[in-house]
Amino acid sequence: MRLYKKIALIKLLIMIAFTGSAQKEVYDVISYTLPAGWKKDPKEKSLQIYITDNKTGEYALALMVNSTESSEPASGNFNKFWVTMVKGTVNVSEEPTMLPPAKDHEWDITSGWANYTDGANKGIVTQKTATGYGKMTTVIVMTNTSKYQTDLDNLLNSIGFTALTTIQEQNTSPSTGVDNLSIAGLWVRYLVETSGTFSNGMPMPTAGYFRYEYRFNPDGTYRYLEKTFSVYSKNIIFGYETGTWSVNGDKLTIKPLQGKSEEWGKSASGRTSEWGSRVKSVNRKLETVTYTYKLHYYSGMNETDLLLQYAKPTERDGRQSNDDNHVNEWSYSPRALDKSLIDLPPGTKISFDARR
């Protein structure tokens, strides 16, 4: 039997419950059983599990994506992930072969598969998308061999989606000022730059990075920092704001009082942790924004993130979606106050309270 036709039997993943003795693991709302010998590679908003034969280049991998808000129907969410994450990664020349829809708790499960090419690699990709509770998530599985077929069958058949009652989402109680200090602390969004090339179907990182962080102080002041070090740009981009913050119900208002946007040259050593000389510095556009916010608990990571929503891109957060008809949402992870990865440029001092 040809490789692709053989692997196409993967469609049985929806119909069969895996009954192996291995203990299930949980990532976000996704439960699964990790095949023996497979490795885990956690990312900021996803988890990749994989196995590779370094001698032959044969591989199998699964990418699990964090759940996000969605008001789209199940078919729309499947297509969105298929276009952005499958067709955006490998060459798929055919429409996916769709499997019968299924249910898991209140999740609507939409699945499909297709053959793909990625350079010299040929294989099959399967996508399993869950839509429910006003959210969406997906699992994408790729392989260029039938060598790991048993592992794949067991993995795919083990995948389940947790009922939303196990996910804790909490908003602050109505207040004025900062009586509720649940968001006081350091919140970060650290992204890794990728090169546009792929390995095992996944984008390869460069030495570059994009870092953004809020520090909310209990006294109602805040500091925002951003730093971009791209291997494709001549200069380092650095910016900061200071001002005040307050909450009222599920609304978070951030009011900047001062700030700078700067460009710095890179160090002659080429190290990403060092600075060159300042190239320019201008006053930052100060934009007061009232976000809708919530604290969302991800059980798979045992982490509560700060989710900010606004109807359009902001000066601080940028654009989260290329669709102007959808609400932008940005997710920030908690971090210890002394563990910030954004270092200040030489000679830069920033007061937290710009009112003084």
Sequence and secondary structure as in RCSB ss.txt:
>XXXX:A:sequence
MRLYKKIALIKLLIMIAFTGSAQKEVYDVISYTLPAGWKKDPKEKSLQIYITDNKTGEYALALMVNSTESSEPAS
GNFNKFWVTMVKGTVNVSEEPTMLPPAKDHEWDITSGWANYTDGANKGIVTQKTATGYGKMTTVIVMTNTSKYQT
DLDNLLNSIGFTALTTIQEQNTSPSTGVDNLSIAGLWVRYLVETSGTFSNGMPMPTAGYFRYEYRFNPDGTYRYL
EKTFSVYSKNIIFGYETGTWSVNGDKLTIKPLQGKSEEWGKSASGRTSEWGSRVKSVNRKLETVTYTYKLHYYSG
MNETDLLLQYAKPTERDGRQSNDDNHVNEWSYSPRALDKSLIDLPPGTKISFDARR
>XXXX:A:secstr
  HHHHHGGGGGGGT     SS  EEETTEEE   TT EEEE SSEEEEEEEETTTTEEEEEEEE  EE  S HH
HHHHHHIIIIITTTSB  S  EE   EEETTEEEEEEEEEEEETTEEEEEEEEEEEETTEEEEEEEEES STTHH
HHHHHHHH EE  GGGS EE   S STTS  TT EEEEEEEEEEEEEEETTEEEEEEEEEEEEEEE TTSEEEEE
EEEE TTSSEEEEEEEEEEEEEETTEEEEEEEEEEEEEEEE TT  TT EEEEEEEEE     EEEEEEEEEETT
TTEEEEEEEESS BTTTB S S TTS EEEEEEEE GGG      TT    S TT 
